[in-house]
Amino acid sequence: MRALLVLAGLILCFIILSPMLRGWRPRLPWGGDRPDQLVKDPFCGTYVLRSKALRRESGGEALHFCSADCAARFARGERPI
Ligand SMILES: [Zn+2]
């Protein structure tokens, strides 16, 4: 009889705690599930975080630039210094 009460208490605890455990998730600073990746600027060769990079589409391919200046110069076909 006592074991049954302990079991009932454990089940009650689980029912109360499970929504809290499900609701708790560690918050990542960038707000995503995956860590931020480094992408290479094709113009100057600088590595930038994907979330901070300037994205441009070129021939169906996504390019990532460190700045608007790099993106504009790449689009004009300039060569890096
Ligand atoms: Zn750049």
PDB file of the backbone (N, CA, C, O) and the ligand in Angstrom, with CONECT records:
HET     ZN  A 101       1
ATOM      1  N   MET A   1       0.833  -1.207   0.000  1.00  0.00           N
ATOM      2  CA  MET A   1       0.000   0.000   0.000  1.00  0.00           C
ATOM      3  C   MET A   1       0.864   1.252   0.000  1.00  0.00           C
ATOM      4  O   MET A   1       0.560   2.242  -0.665  1.00  0.00           O
ATOM      5  N   ARG A   2       1.967   1.182   0.775  1.00  0.00           N
ATOM      6  CA  ARG A   2       2.843   2.342   0.860  1.00  0.00           C
ATOM      7  C   ARG A   2       3.567   2.589  -0.474  1.00  0.00           C
ATOM      8  O   ARG A   2       3.762   3.729  -0.895  1.00  0.00           O
ATOM      9  N   ALA A   3       3.956   1.482  -1.120  1.00  0.00           N
ATOM     10  CA  ALA A   3       4.622   1.586  -2.426  1.00  0.00           C
ATOM     11  C   ALA A   3       3.701   2.229  -3.448  1.00  0.00           C
ATOM     12  O   ALA A   3       4.143   2.976  -4.321  1.00  0.00           O
ATOM     13  N   LEU A   4       2.433   1.933  -3.329  1.00  0.00           N
ATOM     14  CA  LEU A   4       1.439   2.490  -4.252  1.00  0.00           C
ATOM     15  C   LEU A   4       1.337   4.002  -4.074  1.00  0.00           C
ATOM     16  O   LEU A   4       1.213   4.745  -5.048  1.00  0.00           O
ATOM     17  N   LEU A   5       1.390   4.452  -2.815  1.00  0.00           N
ATOM     18  CA  LEU A   5       1.330   5.893  -2.537  1.00  0.00           C
ATOM     19  C   LEU A   5       2.552   6.611  -3.087  1.00  0.00           C
ATOM     20  O   LEU A   5       2.450   7.700  -3.652  1.00  0.00           O
ATOM     21  N   VAL A   6       3.729   5.970  -2.910  1.00  0.00           N
ATOM     22  CA  VAL A   6       4.981   6.550  -3.430  1.00  0.00           C
ATOM     23  C   VAL A   6       4.910   6.650  -4.949  1.00  0.00           C
ATOM     24  O   VAL A   6       5.312   7.657  -5.533  1.00  0.00           O
ATOM     25  N   LEU A   7       4.398   5.602  -5.580  1.00  0.00           N
ATOM     26  CA  LEU A   7       4.260   5.576  -7.033  1.00  0.00           C
ATOM     27  C   LEU A   7       3.309   6.673  -7.504  1.00  0.00           C
ATOM     28  O   LEU A   7       3.579   7.365  -8.485  1.00  0.00           O
ATOM     29  N   ALA A   8       2.193   6.821  -6.791  1.00  0.00           N
ATOM     30  CA  ALA A   8       1.220   7.858  -7.135  1.00  0.00           C
ATOM     31  C   ALA A   8       1.849   9.246  -6.987  1.00  0.00           C
ATOM     32  O   ALA A   8       1.613  10.138  -7.802  1.00  0.00           O
ATOM     33  N   GLY A   9       2.653   9.410  -5.937  1.00  0.00           N
ATOM     34  CA  GLY A   9       3.348  10.688  -5.722  1.00  0.00           C
ATOM     35  C   GLY A   9       4.320  10.991  -6.844  1.00  0.00           C
ATOM     36  O   GLY A   9       4.420  12.129  -7.301  1.00  0.00           O
ATOM     37  N   LEU A  10       5.043   9.960  -7.289  1.00  0.00           N
ATOM     38  CA  LEU A  10       6.007  10.138  -8.373  1.00  0.00           C
ATOM     39  C   LEU A  10       5.302  10.511  -9.674  1.00  0.00           C
ATOM     40  O   LEU A  10       5.767  11.380 -10.412  1.00  0.00           O
ATOM     41  N   ILE A  11       4.183   9.853  -9.949  1.00  0.00           N
ATOM     42  CA  ILE A  11       3.417  10.137 -11.168  1.00  0.00           C
ATOM     43  C   ILE A  11       2.907  11.575 -11.131  1.00  0.00           C
ATOM     44  O   ILE A  11       2.948  12.283 -12.138  1.00  0.00           O
ATOM     45  N   LEU A  12       2.424  12.002  -9.958  1.00  0.00           N
ATOM     46  CA  LEU A  12       1.921  13.370  -9.792  1.00  0.00           C
ATOM     47  C   LEU A  12       3.037  14.391 -10.028  1.00  0.00           C
ATOM     48  O   LEU A  12       2.843  15.407 -10.696  1.00  0.00           O
ATOM     49  N   CYS A  13       4.210  14.092  -9.460  1.00  0.00           N
ATOM     50  CA  CYS A  13       5.376  14.967  -9.657  1.00  0.00           C
ATOM     51  C   CYS A  13       5.731  15.059 -11.131  1.00  0.00           C
ATOM     52  O   CYS A  13       6.033  16.140 -11.638  1.00  0.00           O
ATOM     53  N   PHE A  14       5.695  13.920 -11.820  1.00  0.00           N
ATOM     54  CA  PHE A  14       6.049  13.886 -13.237  1.00  0.00           C
ATOM     55  C   PHE A  14       5.062  14.715 -14.053  1.00  0.00           C
ATOM     56  O   PHE A  14       5.448  15.459 -14.955  1.00  0.00           O
ATOM     57  N   ILE A  15       3.760  14.571 -13.714  1.00  0.00           N
ATOM     58  CA  ILE A  15       2.727  15.312 -14.443  1.00  0.00           C
ATOM     59  C   ILE A  15       2.919  16.823 -14.255  1.00  0.00           C
ATOM     60  O   ILE A  15       2.750  17.602 -15.193  1.00  0.00           O
ATOM     61  N   ILE A  16       3.273  17.222 -13.029  1.00  0.00           N
ATOM     62  CA  ILE A  16       3.474  18.646 -12.750  1.00  0.00           C
ATOM     63  C   ILE A  16       4.745  19.169 -13.418  1.00  0.00           C
ATOM     64  O   ILE A  16       4.754  20.273 -13.963  1.00  0.00           O
ATOM     65  N   LEU A  17       5.812  18.379 -13.375  1.00  0.00           N
ATOM     66  CA  LEU A  17       7.111  18.850 -13.880  1.00  0.00           C
ATOM     67  C   LEU A  17       7.297  18.723 -15.387  1.00  0.00           C
ATOM     68  O   LEU A  17       8.055  19.493 -15.978  1.00  0.00           O
ATOM     69  N   SER A  18       6.620  17.764 -16.022  1.00  0.00           N
ATOM     70  CA  SER A  18       6.893  17.530 -17.442  1.00  0.00           C
ATOM     71  C   SER A  18       6.637  18.746 -18.350  1.00  0.00           C
ATOM     72  O   SER A  18       7.433  18.986 -19.258  1.00  0.00           O
ATOM     73  N   PRO A  19       5.556  19.527 -18.143  1.00  0.00           N
ATOM     74  CA  PRO A  19       5.409  20.708 -19.016  1.00  0.00           C
ATOM     75  C   PRO A  19       6.525  21.716 -18.826  1.00  0.00           C
ATOM     76  O   PRO A  19       6.930  22.387 -19.775  1.00  0.00           O
ATOM     77  N   MET A  20       7.029  21.825 -17.592  1.00  0.00           N
ATOM     78  CA  MET A  20       8.139  22.743 -17.320  1.00  0.00           C
ATOM     79  C   MET A  20       9.399  22.280 -18.029  1.00  0.00           C
ATOM     80  O   MET A  20      10.133  23.091 -18.594  1.00  0.00           O
ATOM     81  N   LEU A  21       9.654  20.962 -18.000  1.00  0.00           N
ATOM     82  CA  LEU A  21      10.852  20.425 -18.641  1.00  0.00           C
ATOM     83  C   LEU A  21      10.767  20.565 -20.160  1.00  0.00           C
ATOM     84  O   LEU A  21      11.764  20.825 -20.834  1.00  0.00           O
ATOM     85  N   ARG A  22       9.539  20.385 -20.687  1.00  0.00           N
ATOM     86  CA  ARG A  22       9.376  20.494 -22.133  1.00  0.00           C
ATOM     87  C   ARG A  22       9.522  21.949 -22.579  1.00  0.00           C
ATOM     88  O   ARG A  22      10.044  22.231 -23.658  1.00  0.00           O
ATOM     89  N   GLY A  23       9.057  22.860 -21.736  1.00  0.00           N
ATOM     90  CA  GLY A  23       9.123  24.270 -22.077  1.00  0.00           C
ATOM     91  C   GLY A  23      10.505  24.867 -21.953  1.00  0.00           C
ATOM     92  O   GLY A  23      10.786  25.933 -22.500  1.00  0.00           O
ATOM     93  N   TRP A  24      11.357  24.182 -21.240  1.00  0.00           N
ATOM     94  CA  TRP A  24      12.695  24.737 -21.029  1.00  0.00           C
ATOM     95  C   TRP A  24      13.654  24.335 -22.124  1.00  0.00           C
ATOM     96  O   TRP A  24      13.874  23.149 -22.367  1.00  0.00           O
ATOM     97  N   ARG A  25      14.215  25.314 -22.775  1.00  0.00           N
ATOM     98  CA  ARG A  25      15.228  25.063 -23.797  1.00  0.00           C
ATOM     99  C   ARG A  25      16.315  26.108 -23.662  1.00  0.00           C
ATOM    100  O   ARG A  25      16.032  27.278 -23.402  1.00  0.00           O
ATOM    101  N   PRO A  26      17.559  25.692 -23.839  1.00  0.00           N
ATOM    102  CA  PRO A  26      18.623  26.692 -23.754  1.00  0.00           C
ATOM    103  C   PRO A  26      18.522  27.672 -24.918  1.00  0.00           C
ATOM    104  O   PRO A  26      18.366  27.272 -26.072  1.00  0.00           O
ATOM    105  N   ARG A  27      18.614  28.950 -24.599  1.00  0.00           N
ATOM    106  CA  ARG A  27      18.534  29.991 -25.633  1.00  0.00           C
ATOM    107  C   ARG A  27      19.915  30.255 -26.200  1.00  0.00           C
ATOM    108  O   ARG A  27      20.860  30.546 -25.467  1.00  0.00           O
ATOM    109  N   LEU A  28      20.014  30.148 -27.504  1.00  0.00           N
ATOM    110  CA  LEU A  28      21.283  30.431 -28.149  1.00  0.00           C
ATOM    111  C   LEU A  28      21.308  31.908 -28.536  1.00  0.00           C
ATOM    112  O   LEU A  28      20.289  32.467 -28.942  1.00  0.00           O
ATOM    113  N   PRO A  29      22.478  32.539 -28.408  1.00  0.00           N
ATOM    114  CA  PRO A  29      22.548  33.987 -28.653  1.00  0.00           C
ATOM    115  C   PRO A  29      22.122  34.400 -30.058  1.00  0.00           C
ATOM    116  O   PRO A  29      21.631  35.514 -30.240  1.00  0.00           O
ATOM    117  N   TRP A  30      22.296  33.529 -31.061  1.00  0.00           N
ATOM    118  CA  TRP A  30      21.924  33.878 -32.428  1.00  0.00           C
ATOM    119  C   TRP A  30      20.492  33.454 -32.748  1.00  0.00           C
ATOM    120  O   TRP A  30      20.015  33.689 -33.858  1.00  0.00           O
ATOM    121  N   GLY A  31      19.789  32.824 -31.778  1.00  0.00           N
ATOM    122  CA  GLY A  31      18.376  32.514 -31.950  1.00  0.00           C
ATOM    123  C   GLY A  31      18.075  31.329 -32.844  1.00  0.00           C
ATOM    124  O   GLY A  31      16.906  31.090 -33.145  1.00  0.00           O
ATOM    125  N   GLY A  32      19.058  30.585 -33.280  1.00  0.00           N
ATOM    126  CA  GLY A  32      18.804  29.432 -34.136  1.00  0.00           C
ATOM    127  C   GLY A  32      19.153  28.132 -33.454  1.00  0.00           C
ATOM    128  O   GLY A  32      19.663  28.121 -32.334  1.00  0.00           O
ATOM    129  N   ASP A  33      18.877  27.033 -34.135  1.00  0.00           N
ATOM    130  CA  ASP A  33      19.195  25.726 -33.578  1.00  0.00           C
ATOM    131  C   ASP A  33      20.659  25.380 -33.847  1.00  0.00           C
ATOM    132  O   ASP A  33      21.322  24.729 -33.039  1.00  0.00           O
ATOM    133  N   ARG A  34      21.145  25.835 -35.004  1.00  0.00           N
ATOM    134  CA  ARG A  34      22.501  25.474 -35.396  1.00  0.00           C
ATOM    135  C   ARG A  34      23.449  26.630 -35.118  1.00  0.00           C
ATOM    136  O   ARG A  34      23.057  27.796 -35.169  1.00  0.00           O
ATOM    137  N   PRO A  35      24.694  26.296 -34.824  1.00  0.00           N
ATOM    138  CA  PRO A  35      25.656  27.382 -34.636  1.00  0.00           C
ATOM    139  C   PRO A  35      25.887  28.131 -35.941  1.00  0.00           C
ATOM    140  O   PRO A  35      25.787  27.562 -37.028  1.00  0.00           O
ATOM    141  N   ASP A  36      26.193  29.404 -35.816  1.00  0.00           N
ATOM    142  CA  ASP A  36      26.430  30.237 -36.988  1.00  0.00           C
ATOM    143  C   ASP A  36      27.672  29.758 -37.725  1.00  0.00           C
ATOM    144  O   ASP A  36      28.657  29.341 -37.115  1.00  0.00           O
ATOM    145  N   GLN A  37      27.603  29.826 -39.037  1.00  0.00           N
ATOM    146  CA  GLN A  37      28.720  29.352 -39.852  1.00  0.00           C
ATOM    147  C   GLN A  37      29.506  30.524 -40.414  1.00  0.00           C
ATOM    148  O   GLN A  37      28.973  31.619 -40.590  1.00  0.00           O
ATOM    149  N   LEU A  38      30.759  30.283 -40.687  1.00  0.00           N
ATOM    150  CA  LEU A  38      31.594  31.288 -41.336  1.00  0.00           C
ATOM    151  C   LEU A  38      31.502  31.080 -42.844  1.00  0.00           C
ATOM    152  O   LEU A  38      31.613  29.959 -43.340  1.00  0.00           O
ATOM    153  N   VAL A  39      31.300  32.178 -43.558  1.00  0.00           N
ATOM    154  CA  VAL A  39      31.256  32.116 -45.014  1.00  0.00           C
ATOM    155  C   VAL A  39      32.334  33.051 -45.553  1.00  0.00           C
ATOM    156  O   VAL A  39      32.692  34.046 -44.923  1.00  0.00           O
ATOM    157  N   LYS A  40      32.837  32.707 -46.722  1.00  0.00           N
ATOM    158  CA  LYS A  40      33.937  33.489 -47.286  1.00  0.00           C
ATOM    159  C   LYS A  40      33.425  34.517 -48.290  1.00  0.00           C
ATOM    160  O   LYS A  40      32.637  34.213 -49.185  1.00  0.00           O
ATOM    161  N   ASP A  41      33.898  35.728 -48.108  1.00  0.00           N
ATOM    162  CA  ASP A  41      33.615  36.806 -49.053  1.00  0.00           C
ATOM    163  C   ASP A  41      34.423  36.510 -50.322  1.00  0.00           C
ATOM    164  O   ASP A  41      35.652  36.469 -50.265  1.00  0.00           O
ATOM    165  N   PRO A  42      33.743  36.299 -51.488  1.00  0.00           N
ATOM    166  CA  PRO A  42      34.497  35.941 -52.697  1.00  0.00           C
ATOM    167  C   PRO A  42      35.341  37.092 -53.238  1.00  0.00           C
ATOM    168  O   PRO A  42      36.234  36.875 -54.057  1.00  0.00           O
ATOM    169  N   PHE A  43      35.065  38.310 -52.786  1.00  0.00           N
ATOM    170  CA  PHE A  43      35.826  39.457 -53.286  1.00  0.00           C
ATOM    171  C   PHE A  43      37.119  39.668 -52.506  1.00  0.00           C
ATOM    172  O   PHE A  43      38.205  39.654 -53.085  1.00  0.00           O
ATOM    173  N   CYS A  44      37.006  39.860 -51.211  1.00  0.00           N
ATOM    174  CA  CYS A  44      38.210  40.174 -50.431  1.00  0.00           C
ATOM    175  C   CYS A  44      38.767  38.973 -49.665  1.00  0.00           C
ATOM    176  O   CYS A  44      39.869  39.037 -49.121  1.00  0.00           O
ATOM    177  N   GLY A  45      38.006  37.879 -49.624  1.00  0.00           N
ATOM    178  CA  GLY A  45      38.499  36.678 -48.972  1.00  0.00           C
ATOM    179  C   GLY A  45      38.327  36.646 -47.460  1.00  0.00           C
ATOM    180  O   GLY A  45      38.839  35.750 -46.788  1.00  0.00           O
ATOM    181  N   THR A  46      37.598  37.636 -46.925  1.00  0.00           N
ATOM    182  CA  THR A  46      37.360  37.698 -45.486  1.00  0.00           C
ATOM    183  C   THR A  46      36.282  36.686 -45.095  1.00  0.00           C
ATOM    184  O   THR A  46      35.313  36.478 -45.825  1.00  0.00           O
ATOM    185  N   TYR A  47      36.467  36.071 -43.946  1.00  0.00           N
ATOM    186  CA  TYR A  47      35.448  35.168 -43.427  1.00  0.00           C
ATOM    187  C   TYR A  47      34.490  35.955 -42.542  1.00  0.00           C
ATOM    188  O   TYR A  47      34.909  36.659 -41.623  1.00  0.00           O
ATOM    189  N   VAL A  48      33.196  35.824 -42.835  1.00  0.00           N
ATOM    190  CA  VAL A  48      32.179  36.528 -42.062  1.00  0.00           C
ATOM    191  C   VAL A  48      31.122  35.541 -41.596  1.00  0.00           C
ATOM    192  O   VAL A  48      30.905  34.499 -42.215  1.00  0.00           O
ATOM    193  N   LEU A  49      30.471  35.888 -40.492  1.00  0.00           N
ATOM    194  CA  LEU A  49      29.384  35.051 -39.989  1.00  0.00           C
ATOM    195  C   LEU A  49      28.208  35.147 -40.956  1.00  0.00           C
ATOM    196  O   LEU A  49      27.863  36.232 -41.424  1.00  0.00           O
ATOM    197  N   ARG A  50      27.602  34.010 -41.248  1.00  0.00           N
ATOM    198  CA  ARG A  50      26.505  33.962 -42.208  1.00  0.00           C
ATOM    199  C   ARG A  50      25.381  34.932 -41.839  1.00  0.00           C
ATOM    200  O   ARG A  50      24.789  35.575 -42.706  1.00  0.00           O
ATOM    201  N   SER A  51      25.100  35.024 -40.544  1.00  0.00           N
ATOM    202  CA  SER A  51      24.012  35.894 -40.096  1.00  0.00           C
ATOM    203  C   SER A  51      24.351  37.373 -40.287  1.00  0.00           C
ATOM    204  O   SER A  51      23.451  38.205 -40.401  1.00  0.00           O
ATOM    205  N   LYS A  52      25.644  37.703 -40.322  1.00  0.00           N
ATOM    206  CA  LYS A  52      26.061  39.107 -40.454  1.00  0.00           C
ATOM    207  C   LYS A  52      26.441  39.459 -41.891  1.00  0.00           C
ATOM    208  O   LYS A  52      26.590  40.633 -42.230  1.00  0.00           O
ATOM    209  N   ALA A  53      26.596  38.429 -42.736  1.00  0.00           N
ATOM    210  CA  ALA A  53      27.054  38.665 -44.098  1.00  0.00           C
ATOM    211  C   ALA A  53      25.952  39.263 -44.961  1.00  0.00           C
ATOM    212  O   ALA A  53      24.762  39.102 -44.691  1.00  0.00           O
ATOM    213  N   LEU A  54      26.385  39.950 -45.996  1.00  0.00           N
ATOM    214  CA  LEU A  54      25.475  40.534 -46.974  1.00  0.00           C
ATOM    215  C   LEU A  54      25.268  39.489 -48.060  1.00  0.00           C
ATOM    216  O   LEU A  54      26.227  39.042 -48.689  1.00  0.00           O
ATOM    217  N   ARG A  55      24.009  39.097 -48.281  1.00  0.00           N
ATOM    218  CA  ARG A  55      23.734  38.014 -49.209  1.00  0.00           C
ATOM    219  C   ARG A  55      23.350  38.553 -50.582  1.00  0.00           C
ATOM    220  O   ARG A  55      22.519  39.453 -50.703  1.00  0.00           O
ATOM    221  N   ARG A  56      23.956  38.000 -51.586  1.00  0.00           N
ATOM    222  CA  ARG A  56      23.633  38.365 -52.968  1.00  0.00           C
ATOM    223  C   ARG A  56      23.479  37.081 -53.772  1.00  0.00           C
ATOM    224  O   ARG A  56      24.195  36.104 -53.554  1.00  0.00           O
ATOM    225  N   GLU A  57      22.519  37.101 -54.717  1.00  0.00           N
ATOM    226  CA  GLU A  57      22.338  35.948 -55.591  1.00  0.00           C
ATOM    227  C   GLU A  57      23.075  36.216 -56.898  1.00  0.00           C
ATOM    228  O   GLU A  57      22.968  37.296 -57.479  1.00  0.00           O
ATOM    229  N   SER A  58      23.814  35.225 -57.341  1.00  0.00           N
ATOM    230  CA  SER A  58      24.518  35.366 -58.613  1.00  0.00           C
ATOM    231  C   SER A  58      24.439  34.044 -59.366  1.00  0.00           C
ATOM    232  O   SER A  58      25.067  33.056 -58.984  1.00  0.00           O
ATOM    233  N   GLY A  59      23.650  34.043 -60.452  1.00  0.00           N
ATOM    234  CA  GLY A  59      23.480  32.832 -61.255  1.00  0.00           C
ATOM    235  C   GLY A  59      22.907  31.677 -60.457  1.00  0.00           C
ATOM    236  O   GLY A  59      23.335  30.534 -60.620  1.00  0.00           O
ATOM    237  N   GLY A  60      21.931  31.967 -59.588  1.00  0.00           N
ATOM    238  CA  GLY A  60      21.290  30.946 -58.764  1.00  0.00           C
ATOM    239  C   GLY A  60      22.148  30.505 -57.588  1.00  0.00           C
ATOM    240  O   GLY A  60      21.778  29.590 -56.852  1.00  0.00           O
ATOM    241  N   GLU A  61      23.286  31.149 -57.412  1.00  0.00           N
ATOM    242  CA  GLU A  61      24.192  30.796 -56.328  1.00  0.00           C
ATOM    243  C   GLU A  61      24.212  31.928 -55.301  1.00  0.00           C
ATOM    244  O   GLU A  61      24.244  33.105 -55.663  1.00  0.00           O
ATOM    245  N   ALA A  62      24.193  31.566 -54.033  1.00  0.00           N
ATOM    246  CA  ALA A  62      24.220  32.571 -52.975  1.00  0.00           C
ATOM    247  C   ALA A  62      25.658  32.941 -52.645  1.00  0.00           C
ATOM    248  O   ALA A  62      26.495  32.078 -52.381  1.00  0.00           O
ATOM    249  N   LEU A  63      25.928  34.241 -52.666  1.00  0.00           N
ATOM    250  CA  LEU A  63      27.264  34.730 -52.323  1.00  0.00           C
ATOM    251  C   LEU A  63      27.143  35.576 -51.070  1.00  0.00           C
ATOM    252  O   LEU A  63      26.146  36.270 -50.868  1.00  0.00           O
ATOM    253  N   HIS A  64      28.161  35.512 -50.236  1.00  0.00           N
ATOM    254  CA  HIS A  64      28.140  36.270 -48.985  1.00  0.00           C
ATOM    255  C   HIS A  64      29.315  37.236 -48.941  1.00  0.00           C
ATOM    256  O   HIS A  64      30.471  36.861 -49.135  1.00  0.00           O
ATOM    257  N   PHE A  65      28.973  38.498 -48.677  1.00  0.00           N
ATOM    258  CA  PHE A  65      29.999  39.544 -48.644  1.00  0.00           C
ATOM    259  C   PHE A  65      30.091  40.165 -47.261  1.00  0.00           C
ATOM    260  O   PHE A  65      29.136  40.155 -46.484  1.00  0.00           O
ATOM    261  N   CYS A  66      31.283  40.712 -46.975  1.00  0.00           N
ATOM    262  CA  CYS A  66      31.487  41.338 -45.669  1.00  0.00           C
ATOM    263  C   CYS A  66      30.893  42.741 -45.634  1.00  0.00           C
ATOM    264  O   CYS A  66      30.548  43.247 -44.566  1.00  0.00           O
ATOM    265  N   SER A  67      30.774  43.369 -46.804  1.00  0.00           N
ATOM    266  CA  SER A  67      30.232  44.733 -46.849  1.00  0.00           C
ATOM    267  C   SER A  67      29.549  44.994 -48.188  1.00  0.00           C
ATOM    268  O   SER A  67      29.747  44.258 -49.155  1.00  0.00           O
ATOM    269  N   ALA A  68      28.738  46.059 -48.228  1.00  0.00           N
ATOM    270  CA  ALA A  68      28.057  46.453 -49.454  1.00  0.00           C
ATOM    271  C   ALA A  68      29.071  46.882 -50.503  1.00  0.00           C
ATOM    272  O   ALA A  68      28.861  46.705 -51.703  1.00  0.00           O
ATOM    273  N   ASP A  69      30.172  47.449 -50.028  1.00  0.00           N
ATOM    274  CA  ASP A  69      31.237  47.877 -50.930  1.00  0.00           C
ATOM    275  C   ASP A  69      31.816  46.680 -51.678  1.00  0.00           C
ATOM    276  O   ASP A  69      32.000  46.736 -52.894  1.00  0.00           O
ATOM    277  N   CYS A  70      32.101  45.609 -50.963  1.00  0.00           N
ATOM    278  CA  CYS A  70      32.634  44.396 -51.585  1.00  0.00           C
ATOM    279  C   CYS A  70      31.645  43.823 -52.588  1.00  0.00           C
ATOM    280  O   CYS A  70      32.037  43.409 -53.679  1.00  0.00           O
ATOM    281  N   ALA A  71      30.361  43.796 -52.228  1.00  0.00           N
ATOM    282  CA  ALA A  71      29.331  43.252 -53.102  1.00  0.00           C
ATOM    283  C   ALA A  71      29.241  44.065 -54.391  1.00  0.00           C
ATOM    284  O   ALA A  71      29.126  43.503 -55.480  1.00  0.00           O
ATOM    285  N   ALA A  72      29.294  45.397 -54.261  1.00  0.00           N
ATOM    286  CA  ALA A  72      29.200  46.283 -55.425  1.00  0.00           C
ATOM    287  C   ALA A  72      30.430  46.121 -56.324  1.00  0.00           C
ATOM    288  O   ALA A  72      30.316  46.076 -57.549  1.00  0.00           O
ATOM    289  N   ARG A  73      31.585  46.035 -55.706  1.00  0.00           N
ATOM    290  CA  ARG A  73      32.816  45.912 -56.496  1.00  0.00           C
ATOM    291  C   ARG A  73      32.885  44.558 -57.179  1.00  0.00           C
ATOM    292  O   ARG A  73      33.373  44.449 -58.304  1.00  0.00           O
ATOM    293  N   PHE A  74      32.393  43.515 -56.495  1.00  0.00           N
ATOM    294  CA  PHE A  74      32.363  42.178 -57.107  1.00  0.00           C
ATOM    295  C   PHE A  74      31.416  42.176 -58.301  1.00  0.00           C
ATOM    296  O   PHE A  74      31.716  41.582 -59.336  1.00  0.00           O
ATOM    297  N   ALA A  75      30.245  42.859 -58.150  1.00  0.00           N
ATOM    298  CA  ALA A  75      29.249  42.931 -59.223  1.00  0.00           C
ATOM    299  C   ALA A  75      29.798  43.683 -60.432  1.00  0.00           C
ATOM    300  O   ALA A  75      29.438  43.383 -61.571  1.00  0.00           O
ATOM    301  N   ARG A  76      30.668  44.661 -60.185  1.00  0.00           N
ATOM    302  CA  ARG A  76      31.261  45.436 -61.282  1.00  0.00           C
ATOM    303  C   ARG A  76      32.426  44.686 -61.932  1.00  0.00           C
ATOM    304  O   ARG A  76      32.988  45.132 -62.932  1.00  0.00           O
ATOM    305  N   GLY A  77      32.771  43.556 -61.354  1.00  0.00           N
ATOM    306  CA  GLY A  77      33.851  42.751 -61.921  1.00  0.00           C
ATOM    307  C   GLY A  77      35.234  43.246 -61.552  1.00  0.00           C
ATOM    308  O   GLY A  77      36.217  42.909 -62.212  1.00  0.00           O
ATOM    309  N   GLU A  78      35.312  44.054 -60.490  1.00  0.00           N
ATOM    310  CA  GLU A  78      36.623  44.557 -60.049  1.00  0.00           C
ATOM    311  C   GLU A  78      37.413  43.431 -59.398  1.00  0.00           C
ATOM    312  O   GLU A  78      36.863  42.420 -58.961  1.00  0.00           O
ATOM    313  N   ARG A  79      38.700  43.640 -59.350  1.00  0.00           N
ATOM    314  CA  ARG A  79      39.569  42.650 -58.702  1.00  0.00           C
ATOM    315  C   ARG A  79      40.027  43.203 -57.364  1.00  0.00           C
ATOM    316  O   ARG A  79      40.284  44.398 -57.217  1.00  0.00           O
ATOM    317  N   PRO A  80      40.124  42.298 -56.385  1.00  0.00           N
ATOM    318  CA  PRO A  80      40.607  42.790 -55.081  1.00  0.00           C
ATOM    319  C   PRO A  80      42.047  43.256 -55.168  1.00  0.00           C
ATOM    320  O   PRO A  80      42.836  42.751 -55.967  1.00  0.00           O
ATOM    321  N   ILE A  81      42.374  44.228 -54.332  1.00  0.00           N
ATOM    322  CA  ILE A  81      43.728  44.814 -54.358  1.00  0.00           C
ATOM    323  C   ILE A  81      44.729  43.805 -53.797  1.00  0.00           C
ATOM    324  O   ILE A  81      45.924  44.093 -53.728  1.00  0.00           O
TER     325      ILE A  81
HETATM  326 ZN    ZN A 101      34.763  41.890 -48.259  1.00  0.00          ZN2+
END
